[in-house]
Amino acid sequence: MERHRIMVEVDKLDWYKFKTEVKHSLNQKQFELVCQLHSKYFNHNYYKPCTCSPAIIKQWIAQIDELYETN
């Protein structure tokens, strides 16, 4: 997927807060943040993947982590 190369500062701060708060599972606000940031930086429409299987959201978190770490 094509993505933007640089996270804006407010998104970096949100992601830092997300990473410090999340331990085992996501609350609704955290889930929506992942969906919002992934759609923004990985060039797709906003949507919420099914929570019945966490594979997609885990992949998205890993991709956002990688982007965050390279900024």
mmCIF file of the N, C-alpha and C atoms, coordinates in Angstrom:
data_MODEL
# 
_entry.id   MODEL 
# 
loop_
_atom_site.group_PDB 
_atom_site.id 
_atom_site.type_symbol 
_atom_site.label_atom_id 
_atom_site.label_alt_id 
_atom_site.label_comp_id 
_atom_site.label_asym_id 
_atom_site.label_entity_id 
_atom_site.label_seq_id 
_atom_site.pdbx_PDB_ins_code 
_atom_site.Cartn_x 
_atom_site.Cartn_y 
_atom_site.Cartn_z 
_atom_site.occupancy 
_atom_site.B_iso_or_equiv 
_atom_site.pdbx_formal_charge 
_atom_site.auth_seq_id 
_atom_site.auth_comp_id 
_atom_site.auth_asym_id 
_atom_site.auth_atom_id 
_atom_site.pdbx_PDB_model_num 
ATOM 1   N N  . MET A 1 1  ? 0.829   -1.189  0.000  1.00 0.00 ? 1  MET A N  1 
ATOM 2   C CA . MET A 1 1  ? 0.000   0.000   0.000  1.00 0.00 ? 1  MET A CA 1 
ATOM 3   C C  . MET A 1 1  ? 0.870   1.248   0.000  1.00 0.00 ? 1  MET A C  1 
ATOM 4   N N  . GLU A 1 2  ? 0.461   2.216   -0.751 1.00 0.00 ? 2  GLU A N  1 
ATOM 5   C CA . GLU A 1 2  ? 1.156   3.485   -0.743 1.00 0.00 ? 2  GLU A CA 1 
ATOM 6   C C  . GLU A 1 2  ? 0.785   4.233   0.529  1.00 0.00 ? 2  GLU A C  1 
ATOM 7   N N  . ARG A 1 3  ? 1.747   4.963   1.092  1.00 0.00 ? 3  ARG A N  1 
ATOM 8   C CA . ARG A 1 3  ? 1.456   5.689   2.311  1.00 0.00 ? 3  ARG A CA 1 
ATOM 9   C C  . ARG A 1 3  ? 2.170   7.028   2.310  1.00 0.00 ? 3  ARG A C  1 
ATOM 10  N N  . HIS A 1 4  ? 1.686   7.927   3.137  1.00 0.00 ? 4  HIS A N  1 
ATOM 11  C CA . HIS A 1 4  ? 2.400   9.177   3.357  1.00 0.00 ? 4  HIS A CA 1 
ATOM 12  C C  . HIS A 1 4  ? 3.699   8.837   4.077  1.00 0.00 ? 4  HIS A C  1 
ATOM 13  N N  . ARG A 1 5  ? 4.704   9.622   3.881  1.00 0.00 ? 5  ARG A N  1 
ATOM 14  C CA . ARG A 1 5  ? 6.009   9.304   4.448  1.00 0.00 ? 5  ARG A CA 1 
ATOM 15  C C  . ARG A 1 5  ? 6.224   9.891   5.845  1.00 0.00 ? 5  ARG A C  1 
ATOM 16  N N  . ILE A 1 6  ? 5.548   10.962  6.183  1.00 0.00 ? 6  ILE A N  1 
ATOM 17  C CA . ILE A 1 6  ? 5.809   11.643  7.440  1.00 0.00 ? 6  ILE A CA 1 
ATOM 18  C C  . ILE A 1 6  ? 4.521   11.823  8.229  1.00 0.00 ? 6  ILE A C  1 
ATOM 19  N N  . MET A 1 7  ? 4.548   11.372  9.482  1.00 0.00 ? 7  MET A N  1 
ATOM 20  C CA . MET A 1 7  ? 3.396   11.580  10.361 1.00 0.00 ? 7  MET A CA 1 
ATOM 21  C C  . MET A 1 7  ? 3.404   13.029  10.843 1.00 0.00 ? 7  MET A C  1 
ATOM 22  N N  . VAL A 1 8  ? 2.231   13.628  10.892 1.00 0.00 ? 8  VAL A N  1 
ATOM 23  C CA . VAL A 1 8  ? 2.139   14.973  11.439 1.00 0.00 ? 8  VAL A CA 1 
ATOM 24  C C  . VAL A 1 8  ? 2.302   14.892  12.954 1.00 0.00 ? 8  VAL A C  1 
ATOM 25  N N  . GLU A 1 9  ? 2.721   15.983  13.556 1.00 0.00 ? 9  GLU A N  1 
ATOM 26  C CA . GLU A 1 9  ? 3.075   15.986  14.974 1.00 0.00 ? 9  GLU A CA 1 
ATOM 27  C C  . GLU A 1 9  ? 1.930   15.555  15.893 1.00 0.00 ? 9  GLU A C  1 
ATOM 28  N N  . VAL A 1 10 ? 0.734   16.005  15.608 1.00 0.00 ? 10 VAL A N  1 
ATOM 29  C CA . VAL A 1 10 ? -0.402  15.634  16.468 1.00 0.00 ? 10 VAL A CA 1 
ATOM 30  C C  . VAL A 1 10 ? -0.649  14.125  16.418 1.00 0.00 ? 10 VAL A C  1 
ATOM 31  N N  . ASP A 1 11 ? -0.456  13.516  15.250 1.00 0.00 ? 11 ASP A N  1 
ATOM 32  C CA . ASP A 1 11 ? -0.624  12.070  15.127 1.00 0.00 ? 11 ASP A CA 1 
ATOM 33  C C  . ASP A 1 11 ? 0.487   11.330  15.869 1.00 0.00 ? 11 ASP A C  1 
ATOM 34  N N  . LYS A 1 12 ? 1.701   11.865  15.827 1.00 0.00 ? 12 LYS A N  1 
ATOM 35  C CA . LYS A 1 12 ? 2.793   11.269  16.587 1.00 0.00 ? 12 LYS A CA 1 
ATOM 36  C C  . LYS A 1 12 ? 2.474   11.285  18.079 1.00 0.00 ? 12 LYS A C  1 
ATOM 37  N N  . LEU A 1 13 ? 1.963   12.398  18.560 1.00 0.00 ? 13 LEU A N  1 
ATOM 38  C CA . LEU A 1 13 ? 1.614   12.503  19.979 1.00 0.00 ? 13 LEU A CA 1 
ATOM 39  C C  . LEU A 1 13 ? 0.489   11.541  20.343 1.00 0.00 ? 13 LEU A C  1 
ATOM 40  N N  . ASP A 1 14 ? -0.512  11.447  19.487 1.00 0.00 ? 14 ASP A N  1 
ATOM 41  C CA . ASP A 1 14 ? -1.612  10.511  19.729 1.00 0.00 ? 14 ASP A CA 1 
ATOM 42  C C  . ASP A 1 14 ? -1.100  9.075   19.765 1.00 0.00 ? 14 ASP A C  1 
ATOM 43  N N  . TRP A 1 15 ? -0.181  8.748   18.850 1.00 0.00 ? 15 TRP A N  1 
ATOM 44  C CA . TRP A 1 15 ? 0.329   7.378   18.797 1.00 0.00 ? 15 TRP A CA 1 
ATOM 45  C C  . TRP A 1 15 ? 1.207   7.077   20.005 1.00 0.00 ? 15 TRP A C  1 
ATOM 46  N N  . TYR A 1 16 ? 1.995   8.046   20.433 1.00 0.00 ? 16 TYR A N  1 
ATOM 47  C CA . TYR A 1 16 ? 2.810   7.868   21.637 1.00 0.00 ? 16 TYR A CA 1 
ATOM 48  C C  . TYR A 1 16 ? 1.910   7.588   22.840 1.00 0.00 ? 16 TYR A C  1 
ATOM 49  N N  . LYS A 1 17 ? 0.862   8.360   22.987 1.00 0.00 ? 17 LYS A N  1 
ATOM 50  C CA . LYS A 1 17 ? -0.088  8.165   24.085 1.00 0.00 ? 17 LYS A CA 1 
ATOM 51  C C  . LYS A 1 17 ? -0.741  6.783   23.972 1.00 0.00 ? 17 LYS A C  1 
ATOM 52  N N  . PHE A 1 18 ? -1.140  6.416   22.765 1.00 0.00 ? 18 PHE A N  1 
ATOM 53  C CA . PHE A 1 18 ? -1.735  5.104   22.518 1.00 0.00 ? 18 PHE A CA 1 
ATOM 54  C C  . PHE A 1 18 ? -0.795  4.005   22.998 1.00 0.00 ? 18 PHE A C  1 
ATOM 55  N N  . LYS A 1 19 ? 0.471   4.074   22.604 1.00 0.00 ? 19 LYS A N  1 
ATOM 56  C CA . LYS A 1 19 ? 1.437   3.030   22.934 1.00 0.00 ? 19 LYS A CA 1 
ATOM 57  C C  . LYS A 1 19 ? 1.712   2.963   24.435 1.00 0.00 ? 19 LYS A C  1 
ATOM 58  N N  . THR A 1 20 ? 1.637   4.080   25.130 1.00 0.00 ? 20 THR A N  1 
ATOM 59  C CA . THR A 1 20 ? 1.875   4.057   26.578 1.00 0.00 ? 20 THR A CA 1 
ATOM 60  C C  . THR A 1 20 ? 0.660   3.558   27.343 1.00 0.00 ? 20 THR A C  1 
ATOM 61  N N  . GLU A 1 21 ? -0.527  3.690   26.781 1.00 0.00 ? 21 GLU A N  1 
ATOM 62  C CA . GLU A 1 21 ? -1.751  3.306   27.483 1.00 0.00 ? 21 GLU A CA 1 
ATOM 63  C C  . GLU A 1 21 ? -2.189  1.873   27.207 1.00 0.00 ? 21 GLU A C  1 
ATOM 64  N N  . VAL A 1 22 ? -1.976  1.380   26.017 1.00 0.00 ? 22 VAL A N  1 
ATOM 65  C CA . VAL A 1 22 ? -2.489  0.060   25.629 1.00 0.00 ? 22 VAL A CA 1 
ATOM 66  C C  . VAL A 1 22 ? -1.589  -1.032  26.197 1.00 0.00 ? 22 VAL A C  1 
ATOM 67  N N  . LYS A 1 23 ? -2.222  -1.966  26.894 1.00 0.00 ? 23 LYS A N  1 
ATOM 68  C CA . LYS A 1 23 ? -1.475  -3.087  27.451 1.00 0.00 ? 23 LYS A CA 1 
ATOM 69  C C  . LYS A 1 23 ? -1.911  -4.411  26.815 1.00 0.00 ? 23 LYS A C  1 
ATOM 70  N N  . HIS A 1 24 ? -3.201  -4.705  26.841 1.00 0.00 ? 24 HIS A N  1 
ATOM 71  C CA . HIS A 1 24 ? -3.663  -5.999  26.337 1.00 0.00 ? 24 HIS A CA 1 
ATOM 72  C C  . HIS A 1 24 ? -4.765  -5.874  25.293 1.00 0.00 ? 24 HIS A C  1 
ATOM 73  N N  . SER A 1 25 ? -5.723  -5.036  25.551 1.00 0.00 ? 25 SER A N  1 
ATOM 74  C CA . SER A 1 25 ? -6.835  -4.890  24.604 1.00 0.00 ? 25 SER A CA 1 
ATOM 75  C C  . SER A 1 25 ? -7.137  -3.407  24.402 1.00 0.00 ? 25 SER A C  1 
ATOM 76  N N  . LEU A 1 26 ? -7.822  -3.135  23.317 1.00 0.00 ? 26 LEU A N  1 
ATOM 77  C CA . LEU A 1 26 ? -8.143  -1.756  22.953 1.00 0.00 ? 26 LEU A CA 1 
ATOM 78  C C  . LEU A 1 26 ? -9.535  -1.385  23.428 1.00 0.00 ? 26 LEU A C  1 
ATOM 79  N N  . ASN A 1 27 ? -9.674  -0.143  23.891 1.00 0.00 ? 27 ASN A N  1 
ATOM 80  C CA . ASN A 1 27 ? -11.020 0.365   24.124 1.00 0.00 ? 27 ASN A CA 1 
ATOM 81  C C  . ASN A 1 27 ? -11.519 0.965   22.808 1.00 0.00 ? 27 ASN A C  1 
ATOM 82  N N  . GLN A 1 28 ? -12.732 1.424   22.787 1.00 0.00 ? 28 GLN A N  1 
ATOM 83  C CA . GLN A 1 28 ? -13.332 1.924   21.541 1.00 0.00 ? 28 GLN A CA 1 
ATOM 84  C C  . GLN A 1 28 ? -12.555 3.111   20.975 1.00 0.00 ? 28 GLN A C  1 
ATOM 85  N N  . LYS A 1 29 ? -12.151 4.028   21.821 1.00 0.00 ? 29 LYS A N  1 
ATOM 86  C CA . LYS A 1 29 ? -11.411 5.214   21.368 1.00 0.00 ? 29 LYS A CA 1 
ATOM 87  C C  . LYS A 1 29 ? -10.072 4.809   20.747 1.00 0.00 ? 29 LYS A C  1 
ATOM 88  N N  . GLN A 1 30 ? -9.377  3.875   21.348 1.00 0.00 ? 30 GLN A N  1 
ATOM 89  C CA . GLN A 1 30 ? -8.093  3.414   20.826 1.00 0.00 ? 30 GLN A CA 1 
ATOM 90  C C  . GLN A 1 30 ? -8.275  2.680   19.499 1.00 0.00 ? 30 GLN A C  1 
ATOM 91  N N  . PHE A 1 31 ? -9.312  1.857   19.427 1.00 0.00 ? 31 PHE A N  1 
ATOM 92  C CA . PHE A 1 31 ? -9.620  1.136   18.191 1.00 0.00 ? 31 PHE A CA 1 
ATOM 93  C C  . PHE A 1 31 ? -9.878  2.126   17.052 1.00 0.00 ? 31 PHE A C  1 
ATOM 94  N N  . GLU A 1 32 ? -10.652 3.161   17.336 1.00 0.00 ? 32 GLU A N  1 
ATOM 95  C CA . GLU A 1 32 ? -10.961 4.164   16.315 1.00 0.00 ? 32 GLU A CA 1 
ATOM 96  C C  . GLU A 1 32 ? -9.723  4.950   15.901 1.00 0.00 ? 32 GLU A C  1 
ATOM 97  N N  . LEU A 1 33 ? -8.813  5.208   16.836 1.00 0.00 ? 33 LEU A N  1 
ATOM 98  C CA . LEU A 1 33 ? -7.570  5.896   16.492 1.00 0.00 ? 33 LEU A CA 1 
ATOM 99  C C  . LEU A 1 33 ? -6.755  5.063   15.502 1.00 0.00 ? 33 LEU A C  1 
ATOM 100 N N  . VAL A 1 34 ? -6.631  3.774   15.765 1.00 0.00 ? 34 VAL A N  1 
ATOM 101 C CA . VAL A 1 34 ? -5.899  2.892   14.846 1.00 0.00 ? 34 VAL A CA 1 
ATOM 102 C C  . VAL A 1 34 ? -6.537  2.936   13.459 1.00 0.00 ? 34 VAL A C  1 
ATOM 103 N N  . CYS A 1 35 ? -7.852  2.833   13.399 1.00 0.00 ? 35 CYS A N  1 
ATOM 104 C CA . CYS A 1 35 ? -8.561  2.852   12.112 1.00 0.00 ? 35 CYS A CA 1 
ATOM 105 C C  . CYS A 1 35 ? -8.351  4.175   11.385 1.00 0.00 ? 35 CYS A C  1 
ATOM 106 N N  . GLN A 1 36 ? -8.440  5.264   12.118 1.00 0.00 ? 36 GLN A N  1 
ATOM 107 C CA . GLN A 1 36 ? -8.292  6.598   11.529 1.00 0.00 ? 36 GLN A CA 1 
ATOM 108 C C  . GLN A 1 36 ? -6.869  6.808   11.000 1.00 0.00 ? 36 GLN A C  1 
ATOM 109 N N  . LEU A 1 37 ? -5.869  6.495   11.834 1.00 0.00 ? 37 LEU A N  1 
ATOM 110 C CA . LEU A 1 37 ? -4.484  6.707   11.400 1.00 0.00 ? 37 LEU A CA 1 
ATOM 111 C C  . LEU A 1 37 ? -4.105  5.791   10.242 1.00 0.00 ? 37 LEU A C  1 
ATOM 112 N N  . HIS A 1 38 ? -4.553  4.550   10.297 1.00 0.00 ? 38 HIS A N  1 
ATOM 113 C CA . HIS A 1 38 ? -4.194  3.638   9.207  1.00 0.00 ? 38 HIS A CA 1 
ATOM 114 C C  . HIS A 1 38 ? -4.808  4.095   7.889  1.00 0.00 ? 38 HIS A C  1 
ATOM 115 N N  . SER A 1 39 ? -6.049  4.521   7.920  1.00 0.00 ? 39 SER A N  1 
ATOM 116 C CA . SER A 1 39 ? -6.675  4.990   6.672  1.00 0.00 ? 39 SER A CA 1 
ATOM 117 C C  . SER A 1 39 ? -5.969  6.234   6.141  1.00 0.00 ? 39 SER A C  1 
ATOM 118 N N  . LYS A 1 40 ? -5.536  7.086   7.033  1.00 0.00 ? 40 LYS A N  1 
ATOM 119 C CA . LYS A 1 40 ? -4.853  8.324   6.628  1.00 0.00 ? 40 LYS A CA 1 
ATOM 120 C C  . LYS A 1 40 ? -3.485  8.044   6.013  1.00 0.00 ? 40 LYS A C  1 
ATOM 121 N N  . TYR A 1 41 ? -2.701  7.214   6.651  1.00 0.00 ? 41 TYR A N  1 
ATOM 122 C CA . TYR A 1 41 ? -1.325  7.007   6.214  1.00 0.00 ? 41 TYR A CA 1 
ATOM 123 C C  . TYR A 1 41 ? -1.131  5.840   5.256  1.00 0.00 ? 41 TYR A C  1 
ATOM 124 N N  . PHE A 1 42 ? -2.133  5.010   5.116  1.00 0.00 ? 42 PHE A N  1 
ATOM 125 C CA . PHE A 1 42 ? -2.004  3.865   4.219  1.00 0.00 ? 42 PHE A CA 1 
ATOM 126 C C  . PHE A 1 42 ? -3.034  3.904   3.095  1.00 0.00 ? 42 PHE A C  1 
ATOM 127 N N  . ASN A 1 43 ? -3.563  5.107   2.873  1.00 0.00 ? 43 ASN A N  1 
ATOM 128 C CA . ASN A 1 43 ? -4.318  5.434   1.667  1.00 0.00 ? 43 ASN A CA 1 
ATOM 129 C C  . ASN A 1 43 ? -5.514  4.515   1.392  1.00 0.00 ? 43 ASN A C  1 
ATOM 130 N N  . HIS A 1 44 ? -6.418  4.428   2.354  1.00 0.00 ? 44 HIS A N  1 
ATOM 131 C CA . HIS A 1 44 ? -7.673  3.720   2.115  1.00 0.00 ? 44 HIS A CA 1 
ATOM 132 C C  . HIS A 1 44 ? -8.785  4.418   2.883  1.00 0.00 ? 44 HIS A C  1 
ATOM 133 N N  . ASN A 1 45 ? -10.004 4.132   2.502  1.00 0.00 ? 45 ASN A N  1 
ATOM 134 C CA . ASN A 1 45 ? -11.147 4.710   3.195  1.00 0.00 ? 45 ASN A CA 1 
ATOM 135 C C  . ASN A 1 45 ? -11.190 4.219   4.631  1.00 0.00 ? 45 ASN A C  1 
ATOM 136 N N  . TYR A 1 46 ? -11.689 5.081   5.500  1.00 0.00 ? 46 TYR A N  1 
ATOM 137 C CA . TYR A 1 46 ? -11.842 4.718   6.909  1.00 0.00 ? 46 TYR A CA 1 
ATOM 138 C C  . TYR A 1 46 ? -12.861 3.600   7.032  1.00 0.00 ? 46 TYR A C  1 
ATOM 139 N N  . TYR A 1 47 ? -12.482 2.567   7.736  1.00 0.00 ? 47 TYR A N  1 
ATOM 140 C CA . TYR A 1 47 ? -13.440 1.535   8.125  1.00 0.00 ? 47 TYR A CA 1 
ATOM 141 C C  . TYR A 1 47 ? -12.913 0.808   9.345  1.00 0.00 ? 47 TYR A C  1 
ATOM 142 N N  . LYS A 1 48 ? -13.819 0.147   10.031 1.00 0.00 ? 48 LYS A N  1 
ATOM 143 C CA . LYS A 1 48 ? -13.473 -0.598  11.234 1.00 0.00 ? 48 LYS A CA 1 
ATOM 144 C C  . LYS A 1 48 ? -13.533 -2.086  10.909 1.00 0.00 ? 48 LYS A C  1 
ATOM 145 N N  . PRO A 1 49 ? -12.390 -2.763  10.945 1.00 0.00 ? 49 PRO A N  1 
ATOM 146 C CA . PRO A 1 49 ? -12.419 -4.200  10.690 1.00 0.00 ? 49 PRO A CA 1 
ATOM 147 C C  . PRO A 1 49 ? -13.161 -4.935  11.808 1.00 0.00 ? 49 PRO A C  1 
ATOM 148 N N  . CYS A 1 50 ? -13.648 -6.077  11.491 1.00 0.00 ? 50 CYS A N  1 
ATOM 149 C CA . CYS A 1 50 ? -14.372 -6.892  12.466 1.00 0.00 ? 50 CYS A CA 1 
ATOM 150 C C  . CYS A 1 50 ? -13.461 -7.209  13.650 1.00 0.00 ? 50 CYS A C  1 
ATOM 151 N N  . THR A 1 51 ? -14.006 -7.062  14.838 1.00 0.00 ? 51 THR A N  1 
ATOM 152 C CA . THR A 1 51 ? -13.229 -7.362  16.039 1.00 0.00 ? 51 THR A CA 1 
ATOM 153 C C  . THR A 1 51 ? -13.238 -8.847  16.389 1.00 0.00 ? 51 THR A C  1 
ATOM 154 N N  . CYS A 1 52 ? -13.942 -9.650  15.612 1.00 0.00 ? 52 CYS A N  1 
ATOM 155 C CA . CYS A 1 52 ? -14.003 -11.095 15.887 1.00 0.00 ? 52 CYS A CA 1 
ATOM 156 C C  . CYS A 1 52 ? -12.663 -11.781 15.636 1.00 0.00 ? 52 CYS A C  1 
ATOM 157 N N  . SER A 1 53 ? -11.849 -11.175 14.798 1.00 0.00 ? 53 SER A N  1 
ATOM 158 C CA . SER A 1 53 ? -10.510 -11.699 14.535 1.00 0.00 ? 53 SER A CA 1 
ATOM 159 C C  . SER A 1 53 ? -9.537  -10.519 14.554 1.00 0.00 ? 53 SER A C  1 
ATOM 160 N N  . PRO A 1 54 ? -8.653  -10.474 15.510 1.00 0.00 ? 54 PRO A N  1 
ATOM 161 C CA . PRO A 1 54 ? -7.796  -9.291  15.666 1.00 0.00 ? 54 PRO A CA 1 
ATOM 162 C C  . PRO A 1 54 ? -6.610  -9.210  14.703 1.00 0.00 ? 54 PRO A C  1 
ATOM 163 N N  . ALA A 1 55 ? -6.487  -10.120 13.767 1.00 0.00 ? 55 ALA A N  1 
ATOM 164 C CA . ALA A 1 55 ? -5.318  -10.147 12.879 1.00 0.00 ? 55 ALA A CA 1 
ATOM 165 C C  . ALA A 1 55 ? -5.140  -8.836  12.117 1.00 0.00 ? 55 ALA A C  1 
ATOM 166 N N  . ILE A 1 56 ? -6.215  -8.300  11.574 1.00 0.00 ? 56 ILE A N  1 
ATOM 167 C CA . ILE A 1 56 ? -6.105  -7.069  10.777 1.00 0.00 ? 56 ILE A CA 1 
ATOM 168 C C  . ILE A 1 56 ? -5.671  -5.907  11.649 1.00 0.00 ? 56 ILE A C  1 
ATOM 169 N N  . ILE A 1 57 ? -6.312  -5.727  12.788 1.00 0.00 ? 57 ILE A N  1 
ATOM 170 C CA . ILE A 1 57 ? -5.970  -4.583  13.629 1.00 0.00 ? 57 ILE A CA 1 
ATOM 171 C C  . ILE A 1 57 ? -4.546  -4.713  14.160 1.00 0.00 ? 57 ILE A C  1 
ATOM 172 N N  . LYS A 1 58 ? -4.098  -5.937  14.452 1.00 0.00 ? 58 LYS A N  1 
ATOM 173 C CA . LYS A 1 58 ? -2.711  -6.141  14.889 1.00 0.00 ? 58 LYS A CA 1 
ATOM 174 C C  . LYS A 1 58 ? -1.738  -5.767  13.778 1.00 0.00 ? 58 LYS A C  1 
ATOM 175 N N  . GLN A 1 59 ? -2.089  -6.124  12.546 1.00 0.00 ? 59 GLN A N  1 
ATOM 176 C CA . GLN A 1 59 ? -1.239  -5.769  11.402 1.00 0.00 ? 59 GLN A CA 1 
ATOM 177 C C  . GLN A 1 59 ? -1.189  -4.253  11.247 1.00 0.00 ? 59 GLN A C  1 
ATOM 178 N N  . TRP A 1 60 ? -2.338  -3.605  11.373 1.00 0.00 ? 60 TRP A N  1 
ATOM 179 C CA . TRP A 1 60 ? -2.380  -2.150  11.259 1.00 0.00 ? 60 TRP A CA 1 
ATOM 180 C C  . TRP A 1 60 ? -1.529  -1.492  12.334 1.00 0.00 ? 60 TRP A C  1 
ATOM 181 N N  . ILE A 1 61 ? -1.609  -1.983  13.556 1.00 0.00 ? 61 ILE A N  1 
ATOM 182 C CA . ILE A 1 61 ? -0.809  -1.423  14.647 1.00 0.00 ? 61 ILE A CA 1 
ATOM 183 C C  . ILE A 1 61 ? 0.672   -1.570  14.327 1.00 0.00 ? 61 ILE A C  1 
ATOM 184 N N  . ALA A 1 62 ? 1.084   -2.718  13.837 1.00 0.00 ? 62 ALA A N  1 
ATOM 185 C CA . ALA A 1 62 ? 2.486   -2.943  13.473 1.00 0.00 ? 62 ALA A CA 1 
ATOM 186 C C  . ALA A 1 62 ? 2.924   -1.991  12.360 1.00 0.00 ? 62 ALA A C  1 
ATOM 187 N N  . GLN A 1 63 ? 2.065   -1.759  11.384 1.00 0.00 ? 63 GLN A N  1 
ATOM 188 C CA . GLN A 1 63 ? 2.407   -0.853  10.282 1.00 0.00 ? 63 GLN A CA 1 
ATOM 189 C C  . GLN A 1 63 ? 2.507   0.591   10.767 1.00 0.00 ? 63 GLN A C  1 
ATOM 190 N N  . ILE A 1 64 ? 1.603   0.999   11.641 1.00 0.00 ? 64 ILE A N  1 
ATOM 191 C CA . ILE A 1 64 ? 1.672   2.359   12.187 1.00 0.00 ? 64 ILE A CA 1 
ATOM 192 C C  . ILE A 1 64 ? 2.907   2.487   13.070 1.00 0.00 ? 64 ILE A C  1 
ATOM 193 N N  . ASP A 1 65 ? 3.232   1.459   13.847 1.00 0.00 ? 65 ASP A N  1 
ATOM 194 C CA . ASP A 1 65 ? 4.460   1.466   14.651 1.00 0.00 ? 65 ASP A CA 1 
ATOM 195 C C  . ASP A 1 65 ? 5.683   1.699   13.774 1.00 0.00 ? 65 ASP A C  1 
ATOM 196 N N  . GLU A 1 66 ? 5.750   0.976   12.675 1.00 0.00 ? 66 GLU A N  1 
ATOM 197 C CA . GLU A 1 66 ? 6.886   1.107   11.759 1.00 0.00 ? 66 GLU A CA 1 
ATOM 198 C C  . GLU A 1 66 ? 6.985   2.524   11.210 1.00 0.00 ? 66 GLU A C  1 
ATOM 199 N N  . LEU A 1 67 ? 5.858   3.070   10.821 1.00 0.00 ? 67 LEU A N  1 
ATOM 200 C CA . LEU A 1 67 ? 5.835   4.445   10.322 1.00 0.00 ? 67 LEU A CA 1 
ATOM 201 C C  . LEU A 1 67 ? 6.271   5.411   11.422 1.00 0.00 ? 67 LEU A C  1 
ATOM 202 N N  . TYR A 1 68 ? 5.755   5.231   12.614 1.00 0.00 ? 68 TYR A N  1 
ATOM 203 C CA . TYR A 1 68 ? 6.086   6.091   13.751 1.00 0.00 ? 68 TYR A CA 1 
ATOM 204 C C  . TYR A 1 68 ? 7.597   6.036   14.038 1.00 0.00 ? 68 TYR A C  1 
ATOM 205 N N  . GLU A 1 69 ? 8.150   4.852   14.021 1.00 0.00 ? 69 GLU A N  1 
ATOM 206 C CA . GLU A 1 69 ? 9.562   4.684   14.333 1.00 0.00 ? 69 GLU A CA 1 
ATOM 207 C C  . GLU A 1 69 ? 10.480  5.298   13.269 1.00 0.00 ? 69 GLU A C  1 
ATOM 208 N N  . THR A 1 70 ? 10.007  5.421   12.045 1.00 0.00 ? 70 THR A N  1 
ATOM 209 C CA . THR A 1 70 ? 10.850  5.989   10.983 1.00 0.00 ? 70 THR A CA 1 
ATOM 210 C C  . THR A 1 70 ? 10.704  7.499   10.853 1.00 0.00 ? 70 THR A C  1 
ATOM 211 N N  . ASN A 1 71 ? 9.860   8.087   11.689 1.00 0.00 ? 71 ASN A N  1 
ATOM 212 C CA . ASN A 1 71 ? 9.672   9.549   11.652 1.00 0.00 ? 71 ASN A CA 1 
ATOM 213 C C  . ASN A 1 71 ? 10.444  10.226  12.743 1.00 0.00 ? 71 ASN A C  1 
# 
